[in-house]
């Protein structure tokens, strides 16, 4: 510090300008490096998303082809055919797609396979994939497993064998080894540069393909270290920064392979991504150092010429400051210095006048602000708080020093901090003002809702600061929230009521019309024989049953679905983002869940069932027509014998279950 004070003005200016130039060069270099890195990340993320989508589409086509050929073969298979093994051996197109073809009967006993096992095929009756296909009777892609007879990690594509009446006769499966370099599941050869690679996993988190074979069939790491992987396993598609399975920082893009519930991940290590940017930054640094070295001698000479008249002005100012003179008296031909001297003399005169009335004005302002029952604060033009009145101090429990150090932000609810900061940034812009509502931990430690208004104070053609008002509106906010909830919910079941459901349905329909990929389905259901419960046991027991039904519906649907009681025993379920298959599956799950309700009263057990109608939103639909079609389907289910699901749409065949 002493060395800086001992420098001459010329040396200080040179050092200051030199340091400023260095800072500017460093800032430009830093910005170039940062913007180059961000641009590289952005472009590579787009490329990774494109690559991931290509791989997902390719795998979807591969699976679709294998399911299609298995379906054709399944139509021609007789499970009791003694020459079935030789027939499988003659399926050259299928053997080109699979490592082995196998047929099992309804109990999981091996019937035929090609190529044959040396000691006979495995018993698979207790394996999860067999139980799944037997239960749902649909094509299925198994989780990775290790064959007990071969010791090979593999995946099986399965097609059920059904009789004429839909009974389960067995299954036809095609195996593919995960370690076969020629298999369509092997993505180890897909590289991006030196270290970029591809990972394929199931939605349950087991690795199907990875350059490091030690990862095959192992579970993926948890969300604490790999949050992007965890999101992808839940159905998310996108890109971001994270870690490879081996722990290396990398960009990653994820896409879903929906036909098999798989996840494709494409990784590009940050070290590989950053190397070109680092090389460019090193070149820029040498350019900056050279420019600074050439600039300093030129600055030294120019400052020497420009500072000579200022030395004389400096001595005059020192005399005024010491009281040896009342004003500056300069004899110079430099108009700029004369203007400086005149401005200095005016400021000195104004300063003397201002000092005389400053204390009186400050006392008046303090009295006005302190007497206000509403919390008030003042800030400078940059938003720095420089005054709190007593009412605001009592409300917040925070002193002025904590406001100046921004410690008060820690008292703002974490979900609201971003909004608060964004609001202040907007208020600081030209013409800006602030109106905010956010949660704040008050002096007693409880969360309070505060309403803040801040307006700009201007004077003399410039912004002097902001004056703000703070009010505690916790009681009013909670009352309004409660009223909004009660207006749209059924008090008995706590489901949406007709009004709330209508608003939710209209919004969902509007979103589906704007987004082609946003499917929408509606389930309408009436409880079967509910009137008998009211007539025999009373309305109080009927209300209790309705509550049990509402709980069962909430357990059966997904978190993003909406359940409503439209009146009496009529319920509705809004399924957002649901394909026809998913909608039918959820409706069946609802029917099955209702059937498990054990409701008894007065020694009598009441069975619970419902007639469900399912309708999918079409291009010609609006919310009213969608409800009408779903309601008609529910009526058809009731007319067809109750306790069943009927699809109103043409996407799926009518199903009685």
Beta strands, then each sheet from edge to edge (+ up, - down):
strand 1: 100-105
strand 2: 110-114
strand 3: 140-141
strand 4: 145-146
strand 5: 153-162
strand 6: 168-177
strand 7: 197-202
strand 8: 207-209
strand 9: 238-243
strand 10: 249-257
strand 11: 262-269
strand 12: 375-379
strand 13: 385-388
strand 14: 434-441
strand 15: 447-459
strand 16: 462-472
strand 17: 520-527
strand 18: 562-567
strand 19: 570-576
strand 20: 599-601
strand 21: 604-606
strand 22: 610-616
strand 23: 644-647
sheet 1: 2+ 1- 6+ 5- 3+
sheet 2: 2+ 1- 6+ 5- 4+
sheet 3: 8+ 7- 11+ 10- 9+
sheet 4: 13+ 12- 16+ 15- 14+
sheet 5: 18+ 19- 17+ 22- 23-
sheet 6: 20+ 21-
end
